[in-house]
Amino acid sequence: MRSFIFHSYPYLTQLTKKVFETWEYESVEQTFGIKRLQSHPLLSQWLAGSNNMEADTRKRIHYLSSLLLQNADSWNEDELKYCFISPLVAEAQFTTPQYNLLSKEAWAAA
């Protein structure tokens, strides 16, 4: 079991210093005062103002956003990577002759 512990927030009580896997959605909301939004004005404003974004790309980003909202609670790490993160990165078209996204590549000095 991984031992991710919330310890960098001095205002939290001893009760909130627990292993990551033991947190439940409602406890996170209550403890940290956060809630999930179905949409956010800043994202909507950004998407509306992106004049150079093609309509198909905008449509796929909206689809991925709704897919994430529907499944975020039930997806495991791999499902999140394959069903949301990878398609989103593909939309960004990060792979160019000058740059390529690498995952878990071993790096060593020559």
Secondary structure, DSSP 4 states (H G I P E B T S, - for coil): ----B--S-TTS-GGG--BGGG--HHHHHHHHT----S--HHHHHHHHH-TTS-HHHHHHHHHHHHHHHHHTTT--HHHHIIIIIHHHHHHHT---SS----SS------
